[in-house]
Amino acid sequence: MANPINTESEINKQVLDSGAKLAIDAPEAMHKLLSTKGPIIVTTRRVDGNGVSMEELIDSGELMELSENKPTQSNTTVII
């Protein structure tokens, strides 16, 4: 998720510089990410059908039991 005060061109530069493969954003700010042409997950369902929401990903997935892995210093973490 980008800083909401960033302009579309600032966000595009950050996406290019970081090599981002996926963006997660709120629907009201998604317009700033469309020109990146990358996949976008929106945090809530959109009425217009553009994008995929976290709710839709959760609803379409199968339930599974996760193994209890102990995190290590080398694990990657995303904080939303």
CNS distance restraints for C-alpha pairs under 8 A (distance, minus, plus):
assign (resid   1 and name CA) (resid  23 and name CA) 6.68 0.50 0.50
assign (resid   1 and name CA) (resid  24 and name CA) 5.38 0.50 0.50
assign (resid   1 and name CA) (resid  25 and name CA) 5.08 0.50 0.50
assign (resid   1 and name CA) (resid  26 and name CA) 7.96 0.50 0.50
assign (resid   1 and name CA) (resid  80 and name CA) 7.56 0.50 0.50
assign (resid   2 and name CA) (resid   6 and name CA) 7.21 0.50 0.50
assign (resid   2 and name CA) (resid  11 and name CA) 6.97 0.50 0.50
assign (resid   2 and name CA) (resid  25 and name CA) 7.40 0.50 0.50
assign (resid   4 and name CA) (resid  29 and name CA) 7.16 0.50 0.50
assign (resid   6 and name CA) (resid  10 and name CA) 5.93 0.50 0.50
assign (resid   6 and name CA) (resid  11 and name CA) 6.42 0.50 0.50
assign (resid   7 and name CA) (resid  11 and name CA) 6.32 0.50 0.50
assign (resid   7 and name CA) (resid  32 and name CA) 7.22 0.50 0.50
assign (resid   8 and name CA) (resid  12 and name CA) 6.15 0.50 0.50
assign (resid   8 and name CA) (resid  32 and name CA) 4.68 0.50 0.50
assign (resid   8 and name CA) (resid  33 and name CA) 6.92 0.50 0.50
assign (resid   9 and name CA) (resid  13 and name CA) 6.23 0.50 0.50
assign (resid  10 and name CA) (resid  14 and name CA) 6.33 0.50 0.50
assign (resid  11 and name CA) (resid  15 and name CA) 6.16 0.50 0.50
assign (resid  11 and name CA) (resid  32 and name CA) 7.30 0.50 0.50
assign (resid  11 and name CA) (resid  33 and name CA) 7.26 0.50 0.50
assign (resid  12 and name CA) (resid  16 and name CA) 6.21 0.50 0.50
assign (resid  12 and name CA) (resid  33 and name CA) 7.29 0.50 0.50
assign (resid  12 and name CA) (resid  35 and name CA) 7.50 0.50 0.50
assign (resid  12 and name CA) (resid  36 and name CA) 5.98 0.50 0.50
assign (resid  13 and name CA) (resid  17 and name CA) 5.96 0.50 0.50
assign (resid  14 and name CA) (resid  18 and name CA) 5.92 0.50 0.50
assign (resid  15 and name CA) (resid  19 and name CA) 5.87 0.50 0.50
assign (resid  15 and name CA) (resid  20 and name CA) 5.29 0.50 0.50
assign (resid  15 and name CA) (resid  36 and name CA) 7.35 0.50 0.50
assign (resid  16 and name CA) (resid  20 and name CA) 6.95 0.50 0.50
assign (resid  21 and name CA) (resid  38 and name CA) 6.66 0.50 0.50
assign (resid  21 and name CA) (resid  39 and name CA) 7.25 0.50 0.50
assign (resid  22 and name CA) (resid  38 and name CA) 6.26 0.50 0.50
assign (resid  22 and name CA) (resid  39 and name CA) 5.24 0.50 0.50
assign (resid  22 and name CA) (resid  40 and name CA) 5.97 0.50 0.50
assign (resid  22 and name CA) (resid  41 and name CA) 7.64 0.50 0.50
assign (resid  23 and name CA) (resid  33 and name CA) 7.76 0.50 0.50
assign (resid  23 and name CA) (resid  38 and name CA) 7.33 0.50 0.50
assign (resid  23 and name CA) (resid  39 and name CA) 6.37 0.50 0.50
assign (resid  23 and name CA) (resid  40 and name CA) 4.74 0.50 0.50
assign (resid  23 and name CA) (resid  41 and name CA) 6.16 0.50 0.50
assign (resid  24 and name CA) (resid  40 and name CA) 5.74 0.50 0.50
assign (resid  24 and name CA) (resid  41 and name CA) 4.71 0.50 0.50
assign (resid  24 and name CA) (resid  42 and name CA) 5.70 0.50 0.50
assign (resid  24 and name CA) (resid  43 and name CA) 6.95 0.50 0.50
assign (resid  25 and name CA) (resid  29 and name CA) 6.67 0.50 0.50
assign (resid  25 and name CA) (resid  30 and name CA) 6.06 0.50 0.50
assign (resid  25 and name CA) (resid  40 and name CA) 7.31 0.50 0.50
assign (resid  25 and name CA) (resid  41 and name CA) 6.45 0.50 0.50
assign (resid  25 and name CA) (resid  42 and name CA) 5.03 0.50 0.50
assign (resid  25 and name CA) (resid  43 and name CA) 6.02 0.50 0.50
assign (resid  26 and name CA) (resid  30 and name CA) 6.22 0.50 0.50
assign (resid  26 and name CA) (resid  42 and name CA) 5.37 0.50 0.50
assign (resid  26 and name CA) (resid  43 and name CA) 5.24 0.50 0.50
assign (resid  26 and name CA) (resid  44 and name CA) 7.05 0.50 0.50
assign (resid  27 and name CA) (resid  31 and name CA) 7.93 0.50 0.50
assign (resid  27 and name CA) (resid  42 and name CA) 5.73 0.50 0.50
assign (resid  27 and name CA) (resid  43 and name CA) 6.96 0.50 0.50
assign (resid  27 and name CA) (resid  44 and name CA) 6.99 0.50 0.50
assign (resid  27 and name CA) (resid  46 and name CA) 6.92 0.50 0.50
assign (resid  29 and name CA) (resid  33 and name CA) 7.69 0.50 0.50
assign (resid  30 and name CA) (resid  34 and name CA) 6.67 0.50 0.50
assign (resid  30 and name CA) (resid  40 and name CA) 7.97 0.50 0.50
assign (resid  30 and name CA) (resid  42 and name CA) 7.44 0.50 0.50
assign (resid  33 and name CA) (resid  37 and name CA) 7.62 0.50 0.50
assign (resid  33 and name CA) (resid  40 and name CA) 7.69 0.50 0.50
assign (resid  34 and name CA) (resid  38 and name CA) 7.58 0.50 0.50
assign (resid  39 and name CA) (resid  51 and name CA) 7.84 0.50 0.50
assign (resid  40 and name CA) (resid  51 and name CA) 6.00 0.50 0.50
assign (resid  40 and name CA) (resid  52 and name CA) 7.00 0.50 0.50
assign (resid  41 and name CA) (resid  51 and name CA) 6.05 0.50 0.50
assign (resid  41 and name CA) (resid  52 and name CA) 5.07 0.50 0.50
assign (resid  41 and name CA) (resid  53 and name CA) 5.34 0.50 0.50
assign (resid  41 and name CA) (resid  54 and name CA) 6.59 0.50 0.50
assign (resid  42 and name CA) (resid  46 and name CA) 7.78 0.50 0.50
assign (resid  42 and name CA) (resid  51 and name CA) 6.47 0.50 0.50
assign (resid  42 and name CA) (resid  52 and name CA) 5.96 0.50 0.50
assign (resid  42 and name CA) (resid  53 and name CA) 4.53 0.50 0.50
assign (resid  42 and name CA) (resid  54 and name CA) 6.46 0.50 0.50
assign (resid  43 and name CA) (resid  53 and name CA) 5.37 0.50 0.50
assign (resid  43 and name CA) (resid  54 and name CA) 5.39 0.50 0.50
assign (resid  43 and name CA) (resid  55 and name CA) 7.43 0.50 0.50
assign (resid  44 and name CA) (resid  53 and name CA) 5.22 0.50 0.50
assign (resid  44 and name CA) (resid  54 and name CA) 6.40 0.50 0.50
assign (resid  44 and name CA) (resid  55 and name CA) 6.37 0.50 0.50
assign (resid  45 and name CA) (resid  52 and name CA) 7.33 0.50 0.50
assign (resid  45 and name CA) (resid  53 and name CA) 5.16 0.50 0.50
assign (resid  45 and name CA) (resid  54 and name CA) 7.75 0.50 0.50
assign (resid  45 and name CA) (resid  55 and name CA) 6.72 0.50 0.50
assign (resid  45 and name CA) (resid  56 and name CA) 7.17 0.50 0.50
assign (resid  46 and name CA) (resid  50 and name CA) 6.74 0.50 0.50
assign (resid  46 and name CA) (resid  51 and name CA) 7.50 0.50 0.50
assign (resid  46 and name CA) (resid  52 and name CA) 8.00 0.50 0.50
assign (resid  46 and name CA) (resid  53 and name CA) 7.36 0.50 0.50
assign (resid  52 and name CA) (resid  56 and name CA) 6.48 0.50 0.50
assign (resid  52 and name CA) (resid  57 and name CA) 7.22 0.50 0.50
assign (resid  53 and name CA) (resid  57 and name CA) 6.39 0.50 0.50
assign (resid  54 and name CA) (resid  58 and name CA) 6.18 0.50 0.50
assign (resid  55 and name CA) (resid  59 and name CA) 6.00 0.50 0.50
assign (resid  56 and name CA) (resid  60 and name CA) 5.99 0.50 0.50
assign (resid  57 and name CA) (resid  61 and name CA) 6.22 0.50 0.50
assign (resid  71 and name CA) (resid  75 and name CA) 6.27 0.50 0.50
